[in-house]
Amino acid sequence: MKELRIVGISGNVKAPSRTSTLVGSVLRQIESELGLTGRHIDLSVSAPAIFRALRADQLDTEGGEIIRAVENADVLVVGSPVYRASYSGALKHLFDLVHYEALIGKPVILVATGGTPLHGLMIDHQLRPLFSFFKALPLPTSVYAIESEFDSYAVSSPDIQKRIRAAVRELELIIPHARTFALARDEEQSRLSA
């Protein structure tokens, strides 16, 4: 059985970060419930590598490896703090460097953090359209948390933990599709490189 590549991306630009904590919590829940380990790309660390380039063909080795990890993922967990009613500029720049056909059909769990409950609309008004452009498959349940739902940068809200479990259960339902799609993609890449 094909081992799926799970990649979490935290669009925060400072550490410590509630967004990074939330993405990490989703990745741990995926590992706990589905036995799939993931890689966590935290832009507070990785942003300088991608900011050195305006186009994908200008990326150095480090930046290119980050973009390839995103493009080659079978499942994404994407999170951002809410900045001015949208996702972070760092996250936008990362996805500006991702090939527009690289995410077709890939499941995505959407995550965000913000200052008030009203900022939770950013997921539906900003992140879902972004992944619609990429023809990815954002899962129905997203995870949005505000500051009071954390305790020292750890998720403390039972409601948030419940939403994380719901999103991972939805992912479990779509895993057979993700495996089939990943196998077909890998076979096509092997055929093209032969």
Number of C-alpha atoms within 10 A of each C-alpha: 5 9 12 17 19 23 23 25 23 30 31 28 22 13 13 12 19 28 30 30 18 29 29 22 17 25 23 16 20 22 15 12 12 14 11 15 17 21 17 18 21 22 22 17 13 18 20 14 18 24 14 12 16 13 13 16 9 13 19 13 9 12 22 19 14 19 19 14 16 25 22 19 21 24 28 27 23 25 32 33 28 23 15 9 16 18 21 18 14 21 20 14 17 23 17 13 21 19 14 13 12 16 24 16 18 25 25 25 24 26 27 30 28 20 14 12 12 10 20 21 15 22 24 12 12 13 20 20 13 16 19 13 12 19 17 20 19 24 17 13 18 20 24 26 24 21 15 11 19 16 11 10 15 13 20 13 14 10 13 18 18 12 16 24 19 16 22 23 17 15 22 15 10 15 17 11 14 21 19 11 16 22 17 12 14 12 12 12 11 10 9 8 7 6
